[in-house]
Amino acid sequence: MKKDQLFKKYPSDELFNKVINSFGLKNLEDIRSFSRKDLKILKTVEQINNIKNELCECYLPCKARTYLNGLNEKNVVTVLRQILKTKNYTITSREKYMRGEKFIIYSLASISTKEYNPVINSNISQIKKIKNPILLTFD
């Protein structure tokens, strides 16, 4: 029985920890950030390739072919994002420029904290309603 559109069974806690550790993170509460350059130094792609067979058992076959073949630093971040969703976590990303080079910095975040919470409360009662009609004319 499939679990959702990606997985036929969710990754075990042991496999989940292997994936998290391959990114240099200890657990879900780890607040450190990483970039693709960090993933090259940590050899994350090689570590994910080592556990590829275990991941293939969790993914649906068609999705395993799509996401687990030809892995690189960008693809493994996608795999991490998909596995984190099973635990209600996701990856936040932001751009940073350093010495004229653009980096994308990734960090873990709970899905509930990623929701958009506007600073301005936009209740309809607070918005002034215009009673007179507005007429636009173009020459």
Helices and strands as residue ranges (DSSP letters): H 13-22, H 36-42, H 44-50, H 52-58, H 61-68, H 73-85, E 89-98, E 101-110, H 111-114, G 124-126
